[in-house]
Amino acid sequence: MSFAGRFGDAEERIPRGIPSIGAMLFLILFLVTLYHGSQLLSDGDTGWHIISGERILATHAFPHVYPYYYTMSGAHWQDFEWLSEVLMAVCYKMMGLNGVVLLTLSVITLTIMFLYRFMLRRGVNPVLAALFTILAAKVSSVHWLARPHIFSLPMTLAFFVILDTYQRGEKDRLLLLPLLTIPWVNLHGGYILGIFFVVVYASGNLLLSVISPGDRRGYRTKAGRLWLILALCVAAACINPYGPALLTLPFRLVGNKFLVNHIWEFQSPNFHYELPAEILFIVSGAIFVIAGRKPNLFEGALIILLAHMSLFAMRFFPLFALVITPMAAVRFEDALSRILAGARHSKILEGIGRRLKKAGKTFAAVEMRPTWRLPVIACLAITFAIAVNGGKVMNIKVMDMHFSSKSLPVNAVNFALDNNIKGNVFNDFAWGGYIVYRSYPRYKVFIDGNWLGLPMMRKYMKILSGRAGYEKLLEKYNVDWVIVAPHVPLVQLLLATGKWSLVYKDKNAVVILKDAPENQGIVGKYRI
């Protein structure tokens, strides 16, 4: 039953002054996250994405060679996130880092709002929809960063909504899927998940056309249409600067064991710390067990697929949350009714049920009014206007997003630039993108988050851990200075050789210089 059909008679009983829950959700989420906006810049890869976007805008050409490594000069590169980088670069040019944060934050909060509105259209009580939306937002926040993967959030939700709506016999918007695939494949490699979704629905309908006791002809018709849409989506995925080659890229990345075993976002979740994710698993699982209406074939397949992906790598949890929460929300009241039926003398549960229905009716009409959009539009317009004005309101700085010195070597890079340190740098893997952002083309890096090959990653790990042969690698690549975390084994090993000097140290990073003639001035002045 639709939201309007279920609550439409509540319009006359609602005073005009009651705010929209959806609008309030958006404003709170947007403003709270904006207040902590610099946390979206806690990943160094944001830096090289901005620089890459600027290079594309300046050269009007798509890159095929990675320019930021001195260790792999001329390395082949497929910049499959070029469109995201261009959008980030445009916002950066107009508004600086404030613009990059606002772009990221707008994508996140509008996706969360889209999720809330979808649950309302599925007939979910507005209060329940708000609670499930908050849970989904909290779970997905584990990977909120100003990086291209953020664009896969709205795209994943859009694919699910379009396919779910079509399967339930409502609006047919399937032709939007190949159209959405074209920007998605150029924004981020997560486009492959959208293709998987279409495969699930096409295969499911084909299976039901054989085994279902019901309308087999209807399932065959849907299957045929979905296989056609799948072919169009695959063809659309080839519309990118590198052609069909990008179709295999997501599989190559996820299938690389060394990569997934050493990069934090590809690690399995640690539920000692990820409590919201654990709550989502438990709550949704309990609802599916208790409710009379079990997940259908398509929902079950998506749950299994996304649960596997999330348990495999924590970076997929946001996508799991976006799909699982509406499935659980539409069944919650049924599950609650069954619990109440089995606990007839529980006044507390009965009271919760009554208050929930009353609150749903109270806010239902408000959520149907078109005026809920006004606070959202006003909030976005005002914050972007402030960012365009340099983050100022009447010459008072109110918005100043910056890379955090707690997670990135901000002060250490300042030291290197201020003292004009020359030569090749060995850097922490996670800091390469930030060093590129601050110093390219003055400095090229040893490695960064744009992982381009297993051999170089192994060499990096060998040097960082100080394993046998690390000195020969430093000599091979003519490393003149090192910027790493203070606690890594390499630091003590270099200082113990007597050939290197510590010239800068803080809680986050150290700078170590080779005792070469060209460095004697800096070593003599700053040696610790």
N, C-alpha and C positions, 0 to 999 in steps of 0.2 A: 504494500500500500504506500502511495506517495505521501510525502510530508504535507503537502497542501490538502490532500484528501483526508488526512487523519486529523489535522488540527485547524482546518480552514474556518471552522465555526467560532474560533476564539477571538476573532478580530475585534468585535464590538466590546468585549470585556476588558481590553487592554488599554490603560492610559497611555497617552502619547509620550510621556516622559520616560518610560522604561527603555533602557538602552538595549541594543542588540548584543547578545552573548558573543556572536561571531565577531562583531566589530571590536568589542572589548578584548576578546582573545587576541586579535591581530595587534591592537595597540599595545597591550601588555607585552606580548612576545617581541614585537618589533622594538619597542623602546628599551626594554630590559636588555635585550641582546645588543642593541646599539650602544647602550651605556658601557657594556663590556666588549665593544666592537673590536678592539685591538686583539682580542683572543682569536678572532678569525684570521689574524695574520701571524699566528704562532708557528706556521709551517714555512720553511725557507723556500719551498718550491714555488710559492706565490711569486717570488722575485723573478725567476727566470721566465715564468709565464708572461709577466708584464713586459719584460724586455723583448721576448719573442713576438708578442703582439705589436710592439712598437717597430720592430724590424720589418714585419710584414707590411705595416702601413707605410713605412718609409720606402721600401723597395718595390712594393706592389707585386711581390712574388712569393710563392710558397717555398719554404726551405726544404732541401733534400740532403743537406749536410749539417751536422750539429756543430755550431761554431764556438761553444763555450769550454771545450776540453782542450788543453794542450797535450794531453796524454793520448788522445785518439783523433788526431788531426785528419779531417776528411771523412770521419765516420758517417755512414749512411743513416739518415733519419727520416722517419715518417711523422710529421707533426700532425697527428690525428686530432688534436685539440685546438687547431688553429683559430676556429671561429670564437671559442671561449676566450682565447688570448687576445684577439682583436677587440672583443667587447670590453675586456679588462683594461686594455691599453687606451681605448677611447675614454672610458671613465677616469682612468688615471690622468690622461692629458687634460681633461676638463676639471677634475676635482681632486687630483692627487690620490693618496691612499684612502681618503674619505670616500671617494667615488667607488673604489674597488670594494670596500666594505659594504657600502650601500647597495651595490649591484648584487653582491652575495646575499645580503640580508633580505633584499626584496624577493629574490628567487625562493629563499627558504620560507619566509612568512606567507607569501602568496600560495605556495604549495600547501602549507599547513591549513590555510584558509580554504583552499580547494578541497582538501580532505574533509574538513568540517561540513562544507556545503554539500558534498556528495553524501555524507551520512544523513544529513537532513532530507535529501531527496529520496533516500532509501527508507524514510519513515522513522528514523531514530529520534527518540525524545531529545530535544535540544540540550537539556542538562547532561544526559548521558553522552551525547555527541561531543560536548565540550570536554567532559572528563576523558573520553577516549582520545580526543585530539591532543590534550595536554600530555597524556601518556606517550602517544606517538612522537610528539615533539621532544619530550625528554629522552626517549630512547634514541632518536635520530641525531640528537645534538652531539653524540660521541664523535661524529665525523663532520661537524660543521666547520669548514675551512674555506678560505677564499681561494679555491682551486676549481678547475673545470668539472670535477665530478659532481659538483653541486647542481649542475644543469640536468643530471640524470634523475633528480628527485621529481620535478614536475613531469618529465617525460614518462617515467615509469608509472606514475599515478594516472596520467592521461591514457596510456595504453590499457591499463587495467580497467579503468572506468568505461572506456569505449567498448572493450570486449565484453565486460560484464553486462553492460546495458543492452548490447546486441543479443547476447545469449538469453537474457530474460525476456526477450521479445519486445523491448521498448525501442528507442530511437536507433536507427541504423546510420552510424557515422564511420563505418569501417574505412571508407576512402580517405579519411583523415590520417590513418595510420601510415601509409607510405609517404604522405606529405610531411608528417612529423618526423619520419625517419631521416629525411634529407638534412634538416638542421642538426638532428641528434647525432648523426654519424660524424659531423664536423665539429660538434661541441665536445663529445666525450665517447670513449669506447664502450660505455654502458648501453649503447644502442642495441647491443647483441641481446640484452635481456628482453627488450621489446619484441624482437624476432622470436625468442623462446616463448613468450606469452602467446603469440599468434600460433606457433606450433602446438602448444598445449590445447588451445581451443579448437584448432582444425583437427587434430588427432582425436580429441575427445568426442567431437561430433561424428567423426568417421566411425569410431568404436561404437557409439550409441546407435548409429544407423544399422549396425549388425546385431547387437545384443539387446537393444531396448524393446520392451513389449509395447511401447507406445507409438508415437508418430515417427516411424523410421524415415519416411519420405522427407519430413521437415528437417530431421538431422542431416540427411544426405544433402539437402539444399544448402544448409548452413555450412556443412563441411566443404562443399564445392566452392562456395563464395570465399570461405576463409583460406583455402589453399591458393586461390587466385590472389587474395590480399597478401598472403605470405610471399608469393612470387614477386609482387610489386614492391614489397618492403625490401626484399633482398636486392632487387634491381636498384631501388632508391639508395640503399646502403653503398652502392658502387659510385654514387655521385659525390665524389670527393677528389681532392687533388692527386690521390695515389691509387684510385680505382679499386678493383676487386681485392687488391693486396690487403686492405684493411679488414676484410672479412675474417681473416685468421689471426689478427693481432691480439684480440682479447684472450684467445685460447693459448697463444704463445706466452703471454704474460702470466696468466693464472697457472699454467702448466709447468712453469719453471720452479722447481722445488727450492733451489737456492734463494731465489727472490722471495718466495712466500715464507721461507723460514727465517729470514733476516730483516724484513721490513715490518715495522710495528703494526701497520694497518692491515696487513695480510695475516696477522696472528689470530688464532682462535680467541674468543672473548674470555676474559677472566671474571667469572661471576662473583668473585670476592669483592670486586669493585663495580661491576656493571649491574647494580641492583635493579634499575628500571627495566633493563632487558629481561632479567629473570622474572620480574613481576609480569611483564607482557606475556612471556611464555606460559606462566602458571595460570593467569587470569583467562587468557584466550583458550588454553587447553581445557580448563574447567568449564567454561561456557559451552564449548563444543560437545563435551561429554554430557552435560546436564540438559541442554536445550533439546527439544523434540526434533527440530529441523537440523539435521546434520549437514556438514559441508558437502556440496555436490561434487561430481567428478572433477570439474574444472577447478573449483576452489581447493579441493584436496590436493590436486597436482601442484597448484601454485604454492600452497602451504609447505609441501614437502620440498619443492625446489628452493624456495627462499629460506626455509629453515636450515636446509643443508648449507646453502651459501653463507648464511649468517654464522653458523657454528664453525664453518671452515675459515672465515675471515671476518673480523669485526667491522670492516668497512661496508659490509652489505647489510648490517642491521637497520640502517635508515630505510632501505628499500623494503625489507621485511615488515617493518612497523607500518609503513604506508598502506600495505596490502592487507595485513592481518587485522588491523584495528576496525575497518568497516565490516569485515566478515563477522568479527566478534560482537560488535556493537548492535548489529541488526538482530542478533539472537539473545541479547542480554535480558530483555524483558521476559522473553519466553522462559529462559533459565530461572529468572527470579520467581516467576509464577509457579514453576514446578517446585522450587524450594519452599515457597509459601504453602503450597498444597500439601507438602510433606511435613510442615511445621505449623499446624493450624493454631496452636496456642502461643505462638511467638508474637507478642504484641510489638516488639521492636522491629521485626522484619515486616510485619504488616504496616507499621507506621512508615517505614522507609518506602514501601511500595506506594502508599497513598500520596505521600509528599512528592515522590518522584513524578507521579502522573499529574498532580496538581501543578507542579513547577513547569512541566512540559507544556501544559495548556497555557500557562501564564506567558511563557516566552515564545510560543509558537507563532502567533500573529506578528510579533515584532520581527522575527527572523524572515518572514515572507515579505516585509515591506522593502521596497527598493532603496529606501534611505539608509540602510545599513552600510551601503557602499561609500557614503560621503565621508565618514571619519577615516576610512582606509585611503581614499584618494587624497584627502587633505594631508594626512600624515606623510604620505610619500612625496607629495608636492612640496611641502614645507621643508622636509629634511634634505631633499635634493637641491632645493633653492639655497639652503644654508651651505651645503657642500660646494656648490658652484661659486658661492661668495667667499670661498676660502675657509669655510667652517666658522664664519663669524656672524654674529647678530649685533648690529650697531657697534661694530669694531670690538666686540667682546668675543674671544675665542671660545666656542662652545662645542666644537667638534674637532678632534685632533687624533686621528687614527695613526698608529705607528707600529712598526715591528717591535716586539717585546724583547728587551735585553735579558729576560729570564729564560727564554728558550732559544735565542739566537745571539751570535757573537757581535752585538751592535757596537760595544765599546772597543772590542779587540780590533774590529775592522776599522773603526775610527783611528785607532792607534797606527795601524798599518798605512792608512792613507795619509794621515798627518805627517808621518815620518818618511813617506815616500819609499817604503820598502820595495825593493825590486826583485825580480826573478820569479821562478815557478813556486807555487804554493802546494803543499799537501794539506788538504782540508777535510774536516768531518763531512761524511756523506750527506747528512741532513742540512748542512750549512751552505752547500755549494750554490744553491739557487739564490740565497741571500747575498753571497759574495758577488755573484754575477750581477744582481740587481744594483749593488752599491758601486761596483768598480769596472764592469765590462765596458770597453775592451782593454782597459788598463791591466786587469788581471784576468787570466783564464784559470779554470779550476782543474784539480786532479779528477774530481768526480762530483756528481750532484744527484738529485732525486730522479732525473731522467735517465734511468738505468738503461745502458745501451749494450751491455754484453757481460756474460759470465766471467770471462778471463780478467777483465779489469776490476770487477767486483771482488774476485778472489785476491788479486794483488792488493787492493785497498785493505781488505781484512787482514792480510798477512802483515802489512806495514803497521796498521793500527794496533794490532795485538803484539807486535814485536817478535814475530816468529822468525826462525832461522832464515836468513837470506834477505831480511827487510832492508838492511843497509845497501845491498847491491841494487835493490829496486829504487831506493832514493837516489842513488848515483845514476842509474839508468835514465831516470826522468829528470835529472838535474834539479832536484828539489832544493831550493834556497831557504825556504822558511816554512814553518808548520803552524797551523791554527786548529787546535783540537780542544776537547774537554780536559780539564786538569787531571782527571783520575785515570785516563787510559794508560796502558803499559808503555806505549811509545814515549811518553813524556820522560819518565825516569830513565829509560834506556838511552835516549838521546843525550840527556844531561850527564849520564855516567860515562859517556865516551870522551868527554872533554873537547869535543869538536863542535858542540852546539851550545848556545847561551839562551837562557830564559830572559826575555826583555819585557814581557807584559803578562800579568796574571790577574784574574778576578774569579768570582765564584763560578762563572760559566765557561770561561775560555782562557787558554794560554797562547802566547805567541813566542815561538822559539826560532832563533836565527842561526844559520850556519856561520861558523867563525871564519868567514872569508874576508879578504881585504876590503871589499866594497861595503861590508857591513860593520866595519870596526867603529865607525862614528856612532852608530846607533847602539852597538853593544857596549861601548865605553860609557855612554850616557845613561842607559837604562838597564844594564845587566843586573838581575836580581840574584 
